[in-house]
Amino acid sequence: MQPARRLVRIVGLALVIELTACQGAPSSPHLITIAKPARAGEALIRGELAVVRGCVVMKCPRRNSTVLFDPGVTLLPSVEGLHDPHSGNDISFGQRISGGGGVLREDGKGWPISDIERFYGVTFPEACPKDNVVRLRKMEVLER
């Protein structure tokens, strides 16, 4: 009887190890960078970059907006922010920033998502907000 109990314990332990190994690490933030340089109006946009459900968004008082970045904008190695080679700035998530750009969709009105994807050469991940979309470039950190 003793050897059978040990076998059950060993099999149970192996099952726990296997299930734990299947759990994925939290996903890193997903940057949506446009395929080629393009403009979208010229407005001063201010807010705070954040990661919501793996999507980089501009946090605003009433809503979060999915952000389209210039080609070359990359996540920092720490994955706690991004680097904008056009302004030379490293931006941490949670910092208040300003940048040039434009509003492509607001409260579901404006460019259809399919037109944005086709024009800018991007694909919106499922988790990213689609009712509000902004184009952001040349980001600068705002002093508090």
N, C-alpha and C positions, 0 to 999 in steps of 0.2 A: 504494500500500500504506500509506503514512503516514496519509492521512486516515481509513482504516478503523480503524487502531489508536487514533487519537484518539477516534473515535466510541465504540469499546468502552470506553475509559477513562472517558469522560464518562458513558456509560450505567451503568457499574459504580459510579461515584461517586454518581450519582442514586439508584441502588438502595440504597446504604449509607445515604444521608441519609434516604430514605423509611423504611427499616427502623428506624433510630434514632428517628425521630419517632413511630413506632408504639408504642415502649416506654412504658408508663405510669409516672408518678411513683409512689413508694411511697404506699400508701393511708394516709390519716390514721386515727387511732384512732376507733373507733365507740363512742359512748356509747349505752347503752340507757336511755332515760328513760321513766318510766311516764307514762301519759296523764293521770292525775289523782291527787291526793294519796290515799294509802292506806297502811295500816300492815301490818306483817308481824311480829308478835311484838315484844317489846322486849328486846333483848339488847345488850350492849356488844360491838362487833366491832372487833378490832384487826388490823392487817396493813399491807401495802404495796400501793398501786395500781401496776399495770404494764400495759403493752400487749403482748399476745401474739397474733401473727398478725392484728393490726388490731383486736383485741377488748380492751376495758378489763376487767381482772380484778383480784381481790384475791389477792395471792400469799400463800399459807400454806405452812407447812413440808411438808405432805404432798400438797397439791393447789392448783390455781388454781380460783377460783370466779368465774363471770360475775357482774357487779354490775348491779343495777337501781338507777338513781338517781332522785331526786325530779324533778318537772317544773322546768324552769328551770336545771338544772345544765348548764353548757356547757363546751366546750373553750376553753382560753386561746388568744389569738391566735397564740402561739408553737407551739401544738399539743403542748407539752411537759407539759401538765397540764390541770387543770380548775378551774372556778370554781363554788363552791357558794353561791348567793345566800342560802340559809337560815341558814348560819352566817357568811357574809361572807368565807369563806376561799378563797384560791387554793391548790390542792394540786398539787405537782409529782409526776409519775410517779417512783416510787422512794422517796418520803418515807413514813415510818411514820405511820399515822393511826389514829384511833379514831372511831367513830360509832355511832349507834343503828341498830337494824335487826333483821333476823332471817334465819335460814337457811331457804330454801324447798326446797332439794334438797341432799342430802349423800350422796355415793357412789351416786348414781342412785336414792336413796329419797326420798320426800317428794312434793310436788306434781308431777303430770305436766307436762311442758313445755307441752302444749296448754292446760292449765288456767291456768298462769302467764301465757301469752300472752293468753288471753281475759280474765282477771281484771284484769291490769295494762294491757292495751291495747298490748302490745309485740310485736315479732317478733325472734326470735333469729337473727342472722346465722349462716351455716353454720360459720364458723371458731370461734365462741364455744363454750367448754365447756358442756355441758348436764347433766353428772352432778352438778355443784356450782353452786348459784345462791344468791346472797345479795342481800338488800334492804339498802341502805345510805343513811343520811340524816344530816344535820347533822355533817359531817366536821370534825374538829379535827386539827391536826398534833401529833404526839407529839414531845417533846424526846428526843433520843438520849441 
